[in-house]
Amino acid sequence: MAARPPSPPRPKSAIPPSVSKQADESAPLLGASQEPGASYDSNSGHDETNKSSRHYNLAGLSQRSFWILICSMLTSVFLAAFDGTIVSTLLGPISSSFKATNLASWLGTSYLLSVCCFTPIYGRLCNIIGRQASMLLALGLFSIGNIGCGFAPNMGVLIAARAISGMGGGGLQSVGSTIFSDLVPVSHRGLFQGYGNIVFGLGTGLGAPLGGFINDALGWRWAFFIQLPIMLTAIFLIFWKVRYKIETDEEPSKVETPREKLARVDFLGSLTLAGFVGAALVAVSLPTSSTEDFYKWTDPLVLGLFATSFVLLICFIFVEKKAAEPVLPLELLTSRTPISVAINNFLLSIIAFSVIYSVPLYFTAVILMSPTSAGQHLIPNSFCAASSSLIVGMVVKRTHRYYWLTFSLGILGVLGSISLASWKDQVPEWMLWINVAPLTFAAGGVSTATIVALIADVGRENVAIATSLSYVFRTTGQVLGVALSGALTQSILTKELNSRITGPDASELIKHIRQSSQSVRDLPPNLQIIAQQSYASGLHAVFVTTIVTSVLAVIVALGMREVKMDGLPKNQDQEGEEV
C-alpha cells in the first residue's frame, strides 16, 4: 500500500493542551506530542488487518460496538428531552395538587438554573475521571432527582428534587456531545448532531401526550417513575460500552488512585462558577417568574443577588488564574472561535426560547386557538428543528466547510424573525403555519455548524471543556430567553390593559387576564378585543427584539475562523470504510 503523504497541520489553537495523558477515554484524543499518524484501537481486541470491522469511527470500534455506544448516547438525549417536556406539560396538575400554583414556574426554573451551574464542571471531569464515570455520575444524579420528584411530599421538596435532576441533566447533553466528538471525525460531527436532534425531537414530541395520558390514568407522580426503565437502560449501555481506549505515543502514566483524581478537581473554581451563574440567574428569575409582581428589579434581594454574582465572578477569575487544571480555562474565553461560538449559541438560545414560549401564547391569546390547534400549527416548526441539523451535517460532511454555511443560515434566521414581527392582531392563516419554520431551521442548522467549528478549532484535546462552555452558554440563554421575553410581554401587556380598562373592578380583571391567557376566550366581546390587542402588542415587542438578536448572532458568527477540514491530520478527519 502506498504511503499517504502527510496532511497540512491544523492551525494551532490558543488553548493549552490538557495535562492528562492517560490512555483511556479520559485522555486527550490528540496529545500535545502526538503525531498525525497515531492510530486508534478499542479494547475489543480486533486488529488492523480486520478491515471489515473498521469504519470512520476514530476509536476503531467494530460497527456493532460503535452503534451500540451511539445508541447509549441517544438514549440519554431522549431521556433529557422527554423529561423536560413531560414536566412542563404537568405543571398545572402538579402545582394544583400542592395548592401552590404561584410556585409552578420554579419547577422549570430550578432545573434550568441547576443545568447552567453544573454543565461546565462536566468538561473538566471528563478529562479527570473519564467519559464513562462522568456520564454515569450525570445519570445517577438525574435518576435520584426524578425518584425524589415522584415521592415529594410538598412543593418545596419537589423543586429541590428538580434542581438535583438538573445537576445530572447538564451532564447528559454535554458529556454525550463530547463522546460523539471522540468517536467520529469532525467532518461527520454535524451528521451525528443531526441524529441526536432527531431523537431529541422524538422525546419532546412524545413527552406532552404521554404526560397527559399518565396524569389522567395513574397520576402525575408516575410521570417520573415511568422514566426509570429508560434510565436503567442508559446506565447499563454506558457501563457496558463506553470503554474505548486510545493509543498515545507517550509512555503510559501510572494509574491514579481515586484520591489523586479527586485532588485534581478544581472544587473552588467549580463552586465560584456555580455561585456567580446561579446568583445572576436567580436575580433575573425572581422579577420575571410570576405575574404577581412579588419582586421588583429594584428589590433589595434582587440587587443583592446581582452584587453577589459580581463578587463571585471576580473570585472565579482569580481562582482560575491560579488553578493547575481550571474548570473553565480563561484562555478559552479569549480565543477567537470559542468565544464567537459561545456568544452565538447564547444568542440563539435566547431567540429559540423566546419564540418557543411566545408563539403558542400568540396563538391562544391573540388568535384564540385551542391548545390542540396551537400544537398542530407548531408541527412544521418541529419538523424543521429536527431536520435542519441532519441536512447541515450532510452538507458539512460533503464540503468540509462551515463558515459561509453558518452565515447563510444566520441570514435566513433574520428573515424568519422579520416575518414573525409582521404578525399583528390579524394574520392570514397560511402565515401562522409557516412563518416560524425558517427561524427554527436556521437556529438548528447554526447550532450544528458552530459545534463543528468549535471542535475543528480547539482540537480534540480540549473538546470536552469547549463543549461544556458551549452548552453552559446555551442553557443560560434558555433561562434568559424565557425570563426576559416573559417580562417584556407582561410589561407591555400591563401598560396596555391599564390604559384601556377602567372602572372599580379593573385591577382584578387586568390581573385575571395577565394570569390566564385562556381566559381571553371567555371575555365579553369588547373586553376580548382589548385583551387580544394588548397581548398582540406585548408579543410584537418580543418578535421585534428577536430581529435585533438575530442580527447580533450573525455578526458574532463572523468572528469564527474556518479550519479547512480536508487539511486536518488523518486521525482527526478520515472517511474510512462506509458503515
Buried (B, 14 or more C-beta within 10 A) or exposed (E): EEEEEEBEEBBEBBBEBBEBBBBBBBBBBBBEEBEBEBEBBBEBEBEEEEEEBBBBBBBBBBBEBBBBBBBBBBBBBBBBBBBBBBBBBBBEBBBEBBEBBBBBBBBBBBBBBBBBBBBBBBBBBBBBBBBBBBBBBBBBBBBBBBBBBBEBEEBEBBBBBBBBBBBBBBBBBBBBBBBBBBBBBBBBBBBBBBBBBBBBBBBBBBBBEBBBEBBEEEBBBEBBBBBEEBBEBBBEBBBEBBBBBBBBEEEEEEEBEEEEBEEBBBEBBBBBBBBBBBBBBBBBBBBBBBBEEEBEEEBEEBEEBBEBBEBBBEBBBEBBEEBEBBBBBEBBEEBEBBBBBBBBBBBBBBBBBBBBBBBBBBBBBBBBBEEEEBBEBBEBBBBBBBBBBBBBBBBBBEEBBBBEBBBBBBEBBBBBBBBBBEBEBEBEEEEBBBBBBBBBBBBBBBBBBBBBBBBBBBBBBBBBBBBBBBBBBBBBBBBBBBBBBBBBBBEBBBEBBEEBBEEEEEEEBBBBBBBEBEBBBEBEEEBBBBBBBBBBBBBBBBBBBBBEBBBBBBBBBEEBBBBEBEBBBBBBBBEBEEE
